[in-house]
């Protein structure tokens, strides 16, 4: 995980670095997952862009999350859990 959308207290989605190096936004987080991930987010100042051009807030360091990535025309990334 390299960033998030929403606020650090209530993240809506995560920006994740995929194995091929692309950065993509995940699907909207469930309330339970957002509550688990939120305390681990330490935002950096400024904004960054995913490979597709979506804006997100970068975080200090990179936390590891488990994701399921779809293989459709557009990257569909669902966060399963924080590791």
C-alpha positions as CSV (number, residue, x, y, z in Angstrom):
1,X,0.0,0.0,0.0
2,X,1.4,3.3,-1.0
3,X,-1.5,5.6,-0.2
4,X,-5.2,6.1,0.3
5,X,-8.3,8.2,-0.7
6,X,-10.6,9.8,1.9
7,X,-9.0,10.7,5.2
8,X,-6.5,8.8,7.3
9,X,-9.1,8.3,9.9
10,X,-11.8,7.1,7.4
11,X,-10.0,5.8,4.3
12,X,-12.3,5.1,1.3
13,X,-9.8,3.2,-0.9
14,X,-6.2,2.2,-0.9
15,X,-3.5,2.9,-3.5
16,X,-1.6,-0.3,-3.9
17,X,1.6,-1.1,-5.9
18,X,0.9,-4.3,-8.0
19,X,3.5,-6.9,-8.7
20,X,4.0,-5.4,-12.2
21,X,4.9,-2.0,-10.7
22,X,1.6,-0.2,-11.5
23,X,-0.1,1.7,-8.8
24,X,-3.9,1.3,-8.7
25,X,-6.8,2.2,-6.4
26,X,-8.6,-0.5,-4.7
27,X,-12.4,-0.9,-4.6
28,X,-14.1,0.9,-1.7
29,X,-13.0,-0.5,1.7
30,X,-15.6,-2.1,4.0
31,X,-16.2,-0.3,7.2
32,X,-14.4,-3.1,9.2
33,X,-11.3,-3.0,6.9
34,X,-11.2,0.8,7.0
35,X,-11.3,0.7,10.8
36,X,-8.4,-1.8,10.8
37,X,-6.2,0.0,8.2
38,X,-6.9,3.6,9.3
39,X,-4.6,3.6,12.4
40,X,-1.6,2.4,10.2
41,X,-1.9,5.3,7.8
42,X,0.7,8.1,8.3
43,X,0.1,10.6,5.4
44,X,2.8,12.5,3.6
45,X,2.1,16.1,2.5
46,X,0.8,16.5,-1.0
47,X,-0.9,14.3,-3.5
48,X,0.2,11.6,-5.9
49,X,-1.3,9.9,-9.0
50,X,-1.9,6.3,-9.8
51,X,-0.8,4.9,-13.2
52,X,-4.4,5.6,-14.4
53,X,-4.2,9.2,-13.2
54,X,-6.3,8.9,-10.1
55,X,-5.3,11.2,-7.2
56,X,-4.4,9.8,-3.7
57,X,-2.7,10.8,-0.5
58,X,0.7,9.1,-0.2
59,X,1.8,7.4,3.1
60,X,5.1,7.2,4.9
61,X,6.6,3.8,4.2
62,X,4.7,1.0,2.5
63,X,2.4,-1.4,4.5
64,X,1.6,-4.7,3.0
65,X,-2.0,-5.6,2.2
66,X,-3.4,-8.7,0.6
67,X,-5.4,-8.0,-2.5
68,X,-7.3,-9.9,-5.2
69,X,-6.7,-8.3,-8.6
70,X,-9.1,-8.9,-11.5
71,X,-7.9,-9.4,-15.0
72,X,-10.4,-7.3,-16.8
73,X,-9.6,-4.4,-19.2
74,X,-9.4,-2.1,-16.1
75,X,-7.6,-3.1,-13.0
76,X,-10.1,-4.2,-10.3
77,X,-8.3,-4.5,-7.0
78,X,-10.0,-5.6,-3.9
79,X,-8.2,-5.4,-0.5
80,X,-8.7,-8.6,1.5
81,X,-6.7,-7.8,4.7
82,X,-3.8,-5.9,6.2
83,X,-0.7,-8.1,6.6
